[in-house]
Amino acid sequence: MFLSLRSLNNKAVRRILVKSIMLTLAILAALAVALFCGGDYLLSLWGWGMVMGTWSYLMGLIMGSLLTWFLFRSVAVLILWMFADDIAEAIEWEHYSHSALTATKLSWMKSLAIGLRSLLRAIIYNLLALPLYLIALFTVFGTPIIFLAINGLLLGKELEEMIALRHQPHLESGDGWAMGKFERFSLGFVMNVAMMIPFVNFFIPVIGVATATHMMHRPSIR
């Protein structure tokens, strides 16, 4: 992670960071507006819009903002896949040029398709875990722990896959291009915790891919 933070000095990584933040903000803004307008429309259909007046707008704004915050992780994973290959490429050329020479660059369409698949997988897994979330509501820290555990496993696997796909021949030859289970989970868990911190979370997609790149290239970590 310290190596990844140092990589923010890399001009190519900084350009990707700016693009990812701008795209994330645009998507989140569109979601917030859609949720606000949708909520306001439903209130007007039920005849509550005129009764609640300004309060309906305030409630819509609050709910839209909260739901957008909860959706941040899903949006971040999608953005992650869209820029993952470029981030990994910049890190590899800076630190692991021998691997960068043999890497296979993923097409933009393939990255987007895998990102959408990851997003769908995250939604399905969290919906399946909904009973556990409801039971855990009666505990103090149960719900966030379950959330971080499930999404930590998912994100760790996704980050590993992002880098491994660039080096598919190595995977096929079976020469150990994979993280250990504990390392993979730790990476996903830490990145999910960081995604819950306002403002810091905008940097996490880039830092996450950069960290995964270093972990996949350093045998001492695996």
N, C-alpha and C positions, 0 to 999 in steps of 0.2 A: 504493500500500500504506500510506503514511503517513496518507493521508486515511481509509483504511479502519480503521486503528487508532484514529484520532480518533473514528470513528463508534461505537466501543464505549461512548462516553459517552452516546449516544442511548438513551433509556429503552426505546423500541420494539425496538431492536437487541439491547439487553441481555436483554430478556424472551425474544426468540427464541433467543439464545445459551444461556440457562439451559435452555429447553425442548429444544433440540437436544442439549445435553450429557447431560441426563437420559435422553432417548430412546436416544442412542448407548450409554450405559452399560447401560441395560436390555437392549438387543439383544445387546451384547457379553457381558453376564453370562449371558444365555440360551444363547448359542452356546458359551460356555466350559463351562457345566453339561452341555449336550447332548454336547459332544465328550468331556468327562470320563466321563460315564455310558456313552456308546457305547464308548469305549476299554476301560473296565472290564468291560463286558458281553462284549466280544470276547475279552478275556483269560480270563474265566471259562468261555467256550465252549470255548476251546482247552485248558482245564485248567491254565492258568498262574496264575490268580488266587490259589489257595491256596498255590502254591509261592512266589510272589513276595511275598505278604502285603502289608505296608505299602508295599513298593517299587512295587507295581502302582498304588496310589493316588497315590504321588508322581510316577510317570511319567505317569499320566493327567493330573495337575494341570499338570505342566510342558508336556506336549504340547498340552493344551487352551489354556493361556495363550499359547504360541507361535503356534498356529494362529489364535487370536483376534486376536493382534497383526498377523499377515499379512492377515487378513480386514478389518482396520480400514478400509483404503482403500475397499473395496467397500461397507461399511456407511456410511461417511462420504458417499459419492456418493449413496446412496439417501436419507440424511437431508438432504443438500444440496438435492435436488429437492423434498423435502417442505416445506422452509422457504424455498426460493430466492425465490419470488415475494414473500413477506412482507418478506424482507431487502431486496430490490431496491426495493420500494415505500417502505420507510422511508428508504432512502438517497436515492431520487429526490425525495421530499417535502422532505428536508432541503437538498439541493443543486441539484436540477434539477426544480423544481415545474412548469415549463412542460411537461416530458415526462410527469410523473406524471399530469397532467390528461388526457392522451390515451392513457395506457397501458391495456391490457386485462388484467384480473386473471385468472390461470389458476385453474380449479377444483382442489380438493384431489385429486379422483380423477384428473384429467388429469396433475397433477404427479406423483402416485404411479405412474401408468402409464408416464410418460416416464422416471421414476427407475428402475423395474424394467427398462425397455428398455436404459437406459444401463448398468445392472449386468450384464445379459446380454451386452451388447456388449463390456464390459471382460473378462468371463470368456472369451468366444470369442477375442478378440484375443490374450490372454495364453496361452491354450491353443495357438493357432496358432504363437505365438512360442516354445513349449516347446523345440523343437530348438535354437534359438539360445541359450536359457538353458543348456541342457545343454552345448553347445559352449563357451560362455563360462565355464563352471565351471573350465576349465583356465587361465583368465586371472585376473589379480588383481582388476580392477575391472569386468570385462566384464558380468557378470550384473546388478549394480545399475544400470549405465549403460544397458543395454538396457531394463531394467524402467522406469527413469525416463523414457527417451525415448518408449517406447510409451505409457505411461500419462500422460505429459505432453501428448502429442498428443491423447489421448482427453479428458483433463480440461479442457484449454484449449478444445477444441471444445464440450464440454458447458457450460462456464461462459459462453461466448459465446452459445450457444443459449438458455440460461436467460433472459438479458436480452433477446435479440432477439425471443423469442416474445411478450414483453409489448408489443412495438412492431411487430407483423407488418405493418401497413399501410406502415410506413416501408421494410421489406424489399421489399415488393411494388412500391413506387414507385421502388426502386433508388437511394435517395439516400445510400448508403454506410454502412448500419448493419451494419458488420462490422469485426473487428480485422484487422490485417495478419497474415500467417502467422507471422512471427517473434514478434510481440507475443503472439499466441495460444499458441504453443508455450512461450514464456518464462513466461507466466502459469501454464500447466499444470505445467511443470517445477518451478518454484519452490514451488508449492502441494504437489506430490507429495513433494518433499524435506522440506518442513515437516511433512507428515503422518507422517513417519518419526521425528519427535522426540516422545518421550513427554510427555504433558500439554499440550504446545504444540498437538499434533494435534487436540485437542478444539475449539480456537478456529478452526482453519483453514477448515472449511466456511463459517462466517459471514464470515471475512476474505476468502475466495476469491470469494464472490458479491459482496461489497461492492467489492472491487478490480475485478472484471469490470464492475460497474455504472459505476464511475468511468471505466474505460477505454473503454467503449462510448459514453459521453456526452462525452468530451473529444476533439475532432477533432485536437488537437495530438499526442495519443498515437497515434491511428490514422494 
